[in-house]
Amino acid sequence: MELPEEYKRGFKDFLGIKIDLSKRPLIPRPETEHWVKWFIAQNHGKIKCLDLFSGSGCVGVAVLKNIKDSICHFGEIDNSFLEQIKINCNDIDDSRYKIIKTDIFSNINEKYDYILANPPYVAKNRISEVGEDVIEYEPHIALFSGEDGMKAINKFIAEVKNYLNDGGYAIMEFDPQQKGEIKEGEFYKDQFGEYRFVIIRK
Ligand SMILES: C[S@@+](CC[C@H](N)C(=O)[O-])C[C@H]1O[C@@H](n2cnc3c(N)ncnc32)[C@H](O)[C@@H]1O
């Protein structure tokens, strides 16, 4: 099994930004790029965001670099990925971001206009559908969450409104097969025609 090209090279392009992958976080996916681009197109000005389940930090870094005057906090559980986010924020003014070690919302103490989340969501019984190279080289903490892949999603949905300002929304990525399990929100498709992200408004 060959090491993925992106890890060999050490970075991945995400919306035109070079995202460092030296700490081996999840390799950013084009489906994620799609909804982050959608989000950036709708927003401007002094918005305050939380990029939860940050990994490389690609989501929040794209927001900070594309939305002038925006603020973004990053929430992530894994120490080496917290380091990775720091590396990817190296050319951003440090008054615009904060990196928080947290287990979902355990350490989040503020409210946000927007919460952007790409949680681990692969079901264990769908392991055979995930590429062998993904299983071998990408971090399992970034992929799996309970037998059905719903553990982090369910906790996120149950608590997210406590961390949103009125009039704000959360945007969360999921596996198209999980759509029926997600009981609230407006559903949107990715560039491949699959339901991939949901908006939950407060
Ligand atoms: C699917 S990856 C998303 C990475 C990046 N945001 C992206 O879109 O490419 C999920 C990330 O959530 C982190 N994570 C897993 N469980 C978590 C938890 N309970 N609390 C916070 N972060 C968690 C993983 O370490 C991983 O970096």
Ligand as a Chemical Component Dictionary entry (heavy atoms), coordinates in Angstrom:
data_LIG
# 
_chem_comp.id                   LIG 
_chem_comp.type                 NON-POLYMER 
_chem_comp.pdbx_formal_charge   0 
_chem_comp.three_letter_code    LIG 
# 
loop_
_chem_comp_atom.comp_id 
_chem_comp_atom.atom_id 
_chem_comp_atom.alt_atom_id 
_chem_comp_atom.type_symbol 
_chem_comp_atom.charge 
_chem_comp_atom.model_Cartn_x 
_chem_comp_atom.model_Cartn_y 
_chem_comp_atom.model_Cartn_z 
_chem_comp_atom.pdbx_ordinal 
LIG C1  C1  C 0  -13.526 14.236 9.405  1  
LIG S1  S1  S 1  -12.161 15.010 10.261 2  
LIG C2  C2  C 0  -12.352 16.679 9.661  3  
LIG C3  C3  C 0  -11.058 17.437 9.489  4  
LIG C4  C4  C 0  -11.187 18.765 8.738  5  
LIG N1  N1  N 0  -12.147 19.656 9.369  6  
LIG C5  C5  C 0  -11.599 18.541 7.304  7  
LIG O1  O1  O 0  -12.750 18.845 6.962  8  
LIG O2  O2  O -1 -10.791 18.046 6.514  9  
LIG C6  C6  C 0  -12.754 15.032 11.928 10 
LIG C7  C7  C 0  -11.824 15.637 12.981 11 
LIG O3  O3  O 0  -12.503 15.612 14.252 12 
LIG C8  C8  C 0  -11.594 15.254 15.273 13 
LIG N2  N2  N 0  -12.382 14.668 16.358 14 
LIG C9  C9  C 0  -12.790 13.383 16.498 15 
LIG N3  N3  N 0  -13.523 13.223 17.606 16 
LIG C10 C10 C 0  -13.594 14.455 18.205 17 
LIG C11 C11 C 0  -14.219 14.934 19.389 18 
LIG N4  N4  N 0  -14.911 14.121 20.192 19 
LIG N5  N5  N 0  -14.101 16.241 19.699 20 
LIG C12 C12 C 0  -13.390 17.085 18.892 21 
LIG N6  N6  N 0  -12.769 16.684 17.753 22 
LIG C13 C13 C 0  -12.873 15.378 17.413 23 
LIG C14 C14 C 0  -10.619 14.318 14.609 24 
LIG O4  O4  O 0  -9.385  14.268 15.305 25 
LIG C15 C15 C 0  -10.509 14.910 13.206 26 
LIG O5  O5  O 0  -9.438  15.813 13.139 27 
# 
loop_
_chem_comp_bond.comp_id 
_chem_comp_bond.atom_id_1 
_chem_comp_bond.atom_id_2 
_chem_comp_bond.value_order 
_chem_comp_bond.pdbx_ordinal 
LIG C1  S1  SING 1  
LIG S1  C2  SING 2  
LIG S1  C6  SING 3  
LIG C2  C3  SING 4  
LIG C3  C4  SING 5  
LIG C4  N1  SING 6  
LIG C4  C5  SING 7  
LIG C5  O1  DOUB 8  
LIG C5  O2  SING 9  
LIG C6  C7  SING 10 
LIG C7  O3  SING 11 
LIG C7  C15 SING 12 
LIG O3  C8  SING 13 
LIG C8  N2  SING 14 
LIG C8  C14 SING 15 
LIG N2  C9  SING 16 
LIG N2  C13 SING 17 
LIG C9  N3  DOUB 18 
LIG N3  C10 SING 19 
LIG C10 C11 SING 20 
LIG C10 C13 DOUB 21 
LIG C11 N4  SING 22 
LIG C11 N5  DOUB 23 
LIG N5  C12 SING 24 
LIG C12 N6  DOUB 25 
LIG N6  C13 SING 26 
LIG C14 O4  SING 27 
LIG C14 C15 SING 28 
LIG C15 O5  SING 29 
# 
